[in-house]
Amino acid sequence: MRRNISSGARWEATVGYSRAVRIGDLIEIAGTTAVNERGEVVGAGSPYTQARFALEKIGRALAEAGAGFEDVIRTRIFVTDIARWEEVGRAHGEVFADVRPASTLVAVASLVRPDLLVEIEATAVVPDGRAGGVHES
């Protein structure tokens, strides 16, 4: 059974994507940036702040899908300035220090807006027995 989870972003319908998709025990979280509900970039100029904001959005999507950060098995991090990777790594470590998912961090030429510095994807697997209700992380 497929469950699409929306963040309410206007681009979801236009581009044809969901913030997250859950099929069975698997949850995939789309590339997530530091854009708030008003379409404004949070933390302009700060990879750390943008990463923290993106991770908070990921946490909300996980909760809606019936999971938490502890269920994340993989993250993919895209940065526009590899020289500042440690700032992003610190934010990631603050959330995942005990979980330690497999992770990739790569530099890209740019993201969809020039003031976006970080985009993060996540994959989670929910252990048997949690059917998809809200789960606190």
Phi and psi restraints in degrees (value plus and minus 20) as a CYANA .aco file:
   2 ARG   PHI    -120.3   -80.3
   2 ARG   PSI     115.7   155.7
   3 ARG   PHI    -149.2  -109.2
   3 ARG   PSI      96.0   136.0
   4 ASN   PHI    -109.4   -69.4
   4 ASN   PSI     115.8   155.8
   5 ILE   PHI    -137.1   -97.1
   5 ILE   PSI     103.8   143.8
   6 SER   PHI    -122.8   -82.8
   6 SER   PSI     126.4   166.4
   7 SER   PHI    -114.3   -74.3
   7 SER   PSI     -29.6    10.4
   8 GLY   PHI      69.4   109.4
   8 GLY   PSI     -19.4    20.6
   9 ALA   PHI     -83.4   -43.4
   9 ALA   PSI     117.4   157.4
  10 ARG   PHI     -82.1   -42.1
  10 ARG   PSI     -44.7    -4.7
  11 TRP   PHI     -94.0   -54.0
  11 TRP   PSI     -39.8     0.2
  12 GLU   PHI     -77.9   -37.9
  12 GLU   PSI     -67.9   -27.9
  13 ALA   PHI     -91.0   -51.0
  13 ALA   PSI     -60.1   -20.1
  14 THR   PHI     -85.0   -45.0
  14 THR   PSI     -67.3   -27.3
  15 VAL   PHI    -104.7   -64.7
  15 VAL   PSI     -46.6    -6.6
  16 GLY   PHI      65.6   105.6
  16 GLY   PSI      35.0    75.0
  17 TYR   PHI    -163.6  -123.6
  17 TYR   PSI     148.5   188.5
  18 SER   PHI    -140.9  -100.9
  18 SER   PSI     132.3   172.3
  19 ARG   PHI     -79.5   -39.5
  19 ARG   PSI     -59.5   -19.5
  20 ALA   PHI    -170.1  -130.1
  20 ALA   PSI     136.7   176.7
  21 VAL   PHI    -154.4  -114.4
  21 VAL   PSI     110.3   150.3
  22 ARG   PHI    -135.3   -95.3
  22 ARG   PSI     108.0   148.0
  23 ILE   PHI    -149.0  -109.0
  23 ILE   PSI      92.5   132.5
  24 GLY   PHI      41.5    81.5
  24 GLY   PSI    -146.5  -106.5
  25 ASP   PHI    -108.2   -68.2
  25 ASP   PSI     -25.2    14.8
  26 LEU   PHI    -117.4   -77.4
  26 LEU   PSI     113.4   153.4
  27 ILE   PHI    -147.0  -107.0
  27 ILE   PSI     107.6   147.6
  28 GLU   PHI    -132.7   -92.7
  28 GLU   PSI     107.9   147.9
  29 ILE   PHI    -124.6   -84.6
  29 ILE   PSI     106.5   146.5
  30 ALA   PHI     -84.9   -44.9
  30 ALA   PSI     143.8   183.8
  31 GLY   PHI     -70.8   -30.8
  31 GLY   PSI     106.7   146.7
  32 THR   PHI    -143.5  -103.5
  32 THR   PSI     108.9   148.9
  33 THR   PHI    -138.5   -98.5
  33 THR   PSI     159.3   199.3
  34 ALA   PHI    -111.7   -71.7
  34 ALA   PSI      36.3    76.3
  35 VAL   PHI    -129.9   -89.9
  35 VAL   PSI     105.3   145.3
  36 ASN   PHI    -103.7   -63.7
  36 ASN   PSI    -198.1  -158.1
  37 GLU   PHI     -85.4   -45.4
  37 GLU   PSI     -36.3     3.7
  38 ARG   PHI    -114.1   -74.1
  38 ARG   PSI     -17.5    22.5
  39 GLY   PHI      63.3   103.3
  39 GLY   PSI      -6.4    33.6
  40 GLU   PHI    -116.2   -76.2
  40 GLU   PSI     123.6   163.6
  41 VAL   PHI     -97.5   -57.5
  41 VAL   PSI     108.9   148.9
  42 VAL   PHI    -114.4   -74.4
  42 VAL   PSI     113.4   153.4
  43 GLY   PHI      56.2    96.2
  43 GLY   PSI      18.9    58.9
  44 ALA   PHI     -72.4   -32.4
  44 ALA   PSI     109.2   149.2
  45 GLY   PHI      65.5   105.5
  45 GLY   PSI     -26.8    13.2
  46 SER   PHI    -139.9   -99.9
  46 SER   PSI      82.7   122.7
  47 PRO   PHI     -79.2   -39.2
  47 PRO   PSI     -56.7   -16.7
  48 TYR   PHI     -81.7   -41.7
  48 TYR   PSI     -70.6   -30.6
  49 THR   PHI     -83.2   -43.2
  49 THR   PSI     -61.2   -21.2
  50 GLN   PHI     -85.1   -45.1
  50 GLN   PSI     -61.3   -21.3
  51 ALA   PHI     -84.0   -44.0
  51 ALA   PSI     -63.6   -23.6
  52 ARG   PHI     -80.6   -40.6
  52 ARG   PSI     -63.5   -23.5
  53 PHE   PHI     -84.5   -44.5
  53 PHE   PSI     -64.1   -24.1
  54 ALA   PHI     -81.4   -41.4
  54 ALA   PSI     -61.2   -21.2
  55 LEU   PHI     -85.4   -45.4
  55 LEU   PSI     -56.0   -16.0
  56 GLU   PHI     -83.0   -43.0
  56 GLU   PSI     -61.6   -21.6
  57 LYS   PHI     -83.7   -43.7
  57 LYS   PSI     -60.7   -20.7
  58 ILE   PHI     -82.1   -42.1
  58 ILE   PSI     -61.9   -21.9
  59 GLY   PHI     -79.8   -39.8
  59 GLY   PSI     -60.4   -20.4
  60 ARG   PHI     -86.0   -46.0
  60 ARG   PSI     -60.7   -20.7
  61 ALA   PHI     -86.0   -46.0
  61 ALA   PSI     -61.3   -21.3
  62 LEU   PHI     -79.8   -39.8
  62 LEU   PSI     -65.9   -25.9
  63 ALA   PHI     -80.6   -40.6
  63 ALA   PSI     -62.8   -22.8
  64 GLU   PHI     -85.0   -45.0
  64 GLU   PSI     -49.2    -9.2
  65 ALA   PHI    -105.2   -65.2
  65 ALA   PSI     -21.3    18.7
  66 GLY   PHI      67.8   107.8
  66 GLY   PSI       8.2    48.2
  67 ALA   PHI    -156.1  -116.1
  67 ALA   PSI    -197.2  -157.2
  68 GLY   PHI    -166.7  -126.7
  68 GLY   PSI     157.3   197.3
  69 PHE   PHI     -77.1   -37.1
  69 PHE   PSI     -51.4   -11.4
  70 GLU   PHI     -85.4   -45.4
  70 GLU   PSI     -34.8     5.2
  71 ASP   PHI    -112.5   -72.5
  71 ASP   PSI     -25.5    14.5
  72 VAL   PHI     -94.0   -54.0
  72 VAL   PSI     108.8   148.8
  73 ILE   PHI    -130.3   -90.3
  73 ILE   PSI     -34.5     5.5
  74 ARG   PHI    -173.2  -133.2
  74 ARG   PSI     119.0   159.0
  75 THR   PHI    -150.4  -110.4
  75 THR   PSI     131.7   171.7
  76 ARG   PHI    -149.9  -109.9
  76 ARG   PSI     107.2   147.2
  77 ILE   PHI    -140.8  -100.8
  77 ILE   PSI     108.7   148.7
  78 PHE   PHI    -135.6   -95.6
  78 PHE   PSI     106.7   146.7
  79 VAL   PHI    -145.5  -105.5
  79 VAL   PSI     130.6   170.6
  80 THR   PHI    -113.0   -73.0
  80 THR   PSI     -31.6     8.4
  81 ASP   PHI    -157.2  -117.2
  81 ASP   PSI      77.1   117.1
  82 ILE   PHI     -83.1   -43.1
  82 ILE   PSI     -43.8    -3.8
  83 ALA   PHI     -83.6   -43.6
  83 ALA   PSI     -39.6     0.4
  84 ARG   PHI    -126.7   -86.7
  84 ARG   PSI       3.3    43.3
  85 TRP   PHI     -80.4   -40.4
  85 TRP   PSI     -51.5   -11.5
  86 GLU   PHI     -85.1   -45.1
  86 GLU   PSI     -52.4   -12.4
  87 GLU   PHI     -83.6   -43.6
  87 GLU   PSI     -62.8   -22.8
  88 VAL   PHI     -89.8   -49.8
  88 VAL   PSI     -61.7   -21.7
  89 GLY   PHI     -80.5   -40.5
  89 GLY   PSI     -57.5   -17.5
  90 ARG   PHI     -83.2   -43.2
  90 ARG   PSI     -65.1   -25.1
  91 ALA   PHI     -82.1   -42.1
  91 ALA   PSI     -64.1   -24.1
  92 HIS   PHI     -81.8   -41.8
  92 HIS   PSI     -64.0   -24.0
  93 GLY   PHI     -84.8   -44.8
  93 GLY   PSI     -52.6   -12.6
  94 GLU   PHI     -84.4   -44.4
  94 GLU   PSI     -49.7    -9.7
  95 VAL   PHI    -111.0   -71.0
  95 VAL   PSI     -58.7   -18.7
  96 PHE   PHI    -133.6   -93.6
  96 PHE   PSI      -4.4    35.6
  97 ALA   PHI     -75.0   -35.0
  97 ALA   PSI     -60.2   -20.2
  98 ASP   PHI    -109.8   -69.8
  98 ASP   PSI     -42.6    -2.6
  99 VAL   PHI    -103.2   -63.2
  99 VAL   PSI     -66.0   -26.0
 100 ARG   PHI      32.3    72.3
 100 ARG   PSI      41.3    81.3
 101 PRO   PHI     -89.2   -49.2
 101 PRO   PSI     140.8   180.8
 102 ALA   PHI     -81.1   -41.1
 102 ALA   PSI     120.5   160.5
 103 SER   PHI    -166.7  -126.7
 103 SER   PSI     129.0   169.0
 104 THR   PHI    -148.8  -108.8
 104 THR   PSI     117.1   157.1
 105 LEU   PHI    -148.4  -108.4
 105 LEU   PSI     100.4   140.4
 106 VAL   PHI    -151.8  -111.8
 106 VAL   PSI     132.8   172.8
 107 ALA   PHI    -110.6   -70.6
 107 ALA   PSI     120.3   160.3
 108 VAL   PHI    -144.8  -104.8
 108 VAL   PSI     139.1   179.1
 109 ALA   PHI     -85.0   -45.0
 109 ALA   PSI     -59.9   -19.9
 110 SER   PHI    -186.5  -146.5
 110 SER   PSI     146.3   186.3
 111 LEU   PHI    -130.8   -90.8
 111 LEU   PSI    -194.5  -154.5
 112 VAL   PHI     -83.7   -43.7
 112 VAL   PSI     -44.1    -4.1
 113 ARG   PHI    -149.3  -109.3
 113 ARG   PSI     123.3   163.3
 114 PRO   PHI     -85.2   -45.2
 114 PRO   PSI     -42.2    -2.2
 115 ASP   PHI    -108.2   -68.2
 115 ASP   PSI     -21.1    18.9
 116 LEU   PHI    -108.6   -68.6
 116 LEU   PSI     109.9   149.9
 117 LEU   PHI    -131.3   -91.3
 117 LEU   PSI     -38.3     1.7
 118 VAL   PHI    -162.4  -122.4
 118 VAL   PSI     120.4   160.4
 119 GLU   PHI    -157.6  -117.6
 119 GLU   PSI     116.7   156.7
 120 ILE   PHI    -149.8  -109.8
 120 ILE   PSI     114.8   154.8
 121 GLU   PHI    -132.7   -92.7
 121 GLU   PSI     137.1   177.1
 122 ALA   PHI    -166.0  -126.0
 122 ALA   PSI     130.2   170.2
 123 THR   PHI    -144.8  -104.8
 123 THR   PSI     113.2   153.2
 124 ALA   PHI    -149.6  -109.6
 124 ALA   PSI     131.2   171.2
 125 VAL   PHI    -145.6  -105.6
 125 VAL   PSI     104.3   144.3
 126 VAL   PHI    -112.1   -72.1
 126 VAL   PSI     105.8   145.8
 127 PRO   PHI     -78.4   -38.4
 127 PRO   PSI     131.8   171.8
 128 ASP   PHI     -70.8   -30.8
 128 ASP   PSI     122.8   162.8
 129 GLY   PHI      83.9   123.9
 129 GLY   PSI     -37.8     2.2
 130 ARG   PHI    -124.9   -84.9
 130 ARG   PSI      85.5   125.5
 131 ALA   PHI     -97.4   -57.4
 131 ALA   PSI     -32.1     7.9
 132 GLY   PHI     106.2   146.2
 132 GLY   PSI      -8.7    31.3
 133 GLY   PHI     -95.3   -55.3
 133 GLY   PSI     156.0   196.0
 134 VAL   PHI     -88.2   -48.2
 134 VAL   PSI     114.2   154.2
 135 HIS   PHI    -149.3  -109.3
 135 HIS   PSI     108.0   148.0
 136 GLU   PHI     -99.1   -59.1
 136 GLU   PSI     121.1   161.1
